[in-house]
Amino acid sequence: MNAALKLLLVFISLSEIILPPYQEVLKTTTAEVGFFSSAPVEDIQATSREGISLIKPETGEITFRVYIRSLKFPKALMQEHFNENFMESDRYPTASFSGKINPTVNFKTQGEVSVILSGILDIHGVKQKREIPAVFQINNDRIILKSSFNVACEDHKIKIPKLLWRNIAEVVKVDVNANYKR
C-alpha cells in the first residue's frame, strides 16, 4: 500500500472519530407565541410570529427563543408599558426554553403525539425548571408543535405595581404554535 493511500485511510478513520455524524435538525423562525392575561378591569393579549426554535430529533433536545419586543399588542401604550415597566425588555430582551422532549418522538411516524417538554424556562432573567405539556402533529414533512401553559409573574420576578393589580393577572396563559421544517 502506498503512502498516499495509507494517509487517506488514516484521515477517514480520524474523521469518523472526530466529526459527529450527520444529525437532522428541525427548525422554525416563525413560531407564534402569544400570551393572555385576564383581569377584572381588562384582558390583555399579545402575539409574536417571530419565535425561533430548533429540535434535534435524534437526541430529543429542543430550544426555543422569542424576542420580547416582537410581541405585538392591540394598543401601543400597552406595548410600551409591557416592555418598559414589566418585562424590562432592554435589560432582558428574550424569553427562552431549553430542554428535552419526553417521551422521545419518532418524527417519521405520522400522527399526533402528546409529550412533556422538560427543561429550563428563562423569562425576565429568572430561570425556572418546568414540565410543559405539548402536542406534536406529524403529517409527512409537516411537523407542528402546540403548547399552552401558565406562567406566574412572581416566579420570574415580574413586578406588578399594587395600583395595577386589577389590570394585570398574576398568572398569564402562554400559547405556542410552531411549524417546523426539516
N, C-alpha and C positions, 0 to 999 in steps of 0.2 A: 504494500500500500504506500503510495507516495505521500510526501509531507503535506501537500495541499489538501488531500482527501482526509488525512488524519486531523488536520486543523479544522476542517469543515465539520467533521463528526463531533469533535470536542465542542465547537461552538454551538451546534444543535443541541447537544446534551446539556450544556450550561444554560442555554436559553430556556429550555423546558423547566429547569430548576429555578432560575431567576425570574423569568417573566411569568406573571399569573396567566392562567388560561382565560380565554375569552369569556366574559360574563355578559349576559343580556341585561340591559337596563331599560326600565320603563320610565318615561318622563312626561311631565306636563309643565307648561309655563302659563297656562290659562285656567288654572283651577279656580272655582268660585268658592269664596269664603264669605260667609255672612254672619251677622250676629243680630240678636233681637233682645231688647230689654223692655219688659212690661212693668210699668209702674203706675201708681194711682193717677198721676197728672197726665202723663202721655207715654205712648210707646215710642221707642227709638230703635231704628234699624239701619244697618249699613251693609254694603256688599262690595267686595273686590272680585275682579275677574283676572287677577294677576298673581295668583298663588303659584308657587314653584314647588314641584315635588319629584323625587326620584325613588324608584323601588328597584332593589336587586333581587329578582325572583329566586335566584339560587340560594341566597342566604336569608331571605325574608326581611332584610333591612329596609326601612322606609325613612325618608326625611321629607320635611315639609316646611316651607317658609312663606310668609306673606309680609309685605311692607305695610306698616300701619297706615301710612298716608295714602295708600291705594284704596282704602275703604271709603266709599262714597255714600254720603248721607243725602236725604231729600232736601235738607236745609243747610246752607253754607255756614250759618252760625253754629249749628250742632257740630258740624265737622271741625270747625275751628276750636270749639271748647273741648271736644273729644281729644284732638291732637295735642293741644297746649296744656289743658288743665288736668286731664285724667291720664292719658297714656304717655305724656311727655315724649312725643314721637321724635323730637330732635335727639334726645338722650337714649331712647330705646326704639330704634327705627323698625325693628322686625319682631314678629312673633314666630316661634318655630316649634317643631316637634321632631324628635329623632328617636327611633326605636325599632322594634321588631313586630312582625305580623304573626299572630298566634291564632290558630294553628297555621303551619306553612301552607301556602296556596299553590296549586299547580295551575299556572296561568295559561296552560294549553288546553285545559278541560273547560268545556262550555258550562254555563250555568251561574247560579248565584251562591255565594259563599259568605256566611257570617263569620267575622273574625273579631279579635281584640287587638288593638294596637297598644303594645306595652312599651313605655319609654318615658322620655322627659319632655314636658311641655314648658316652654320658656316664653313667658309673657311679662313685659314690664321689667325685664331683668331678673325675674324670680323664676327659678327652675323648680318644677313640681313633678314627682313621679305620678304617672297617670296610666290608667287602663281605659282606653277609649273604644267604645263599640263602633264597628264599621261593617259595611257590606260591599263586597266586590261583585259586580255584574260583568261576566265574561262572555262575549259573543264574538267569535273569530278573533280578529285583531283589535276589537273594541273592548277596552277594559275601563270600567267606571268604578270609582270609589265614592261611596256615600257614607256620611257620618253626621251624627247630631249628638252633641254633648253639652253639659253645663260647665261654666267657669264662674267661680265665686271671686268677686273683685278682691276681697280681703286676702285670698290665697296668693295673690300676685301683688300685694301691697298697692293696689289701685285705690286711692282715697276718694271717697265721695263726701263732699262737704255736707254738714248737717242741714244746711239751708236747702240742699238739693235732694235729700233722701227720698222725697216723694216723686221726684222727676226721673230718677235712675234706679233701676233694680240692683240689688246687691249680688244677684246671680244672673248672668246673661246666658242665653242659649246660642251656641255656635253651630253652624251648619257648613259642611264641606261637600262639594261635588266636584270631583276631579276626573277628567277624561284623559287616560294615559295612552301614549304611543310607544311602540317598540323602537 
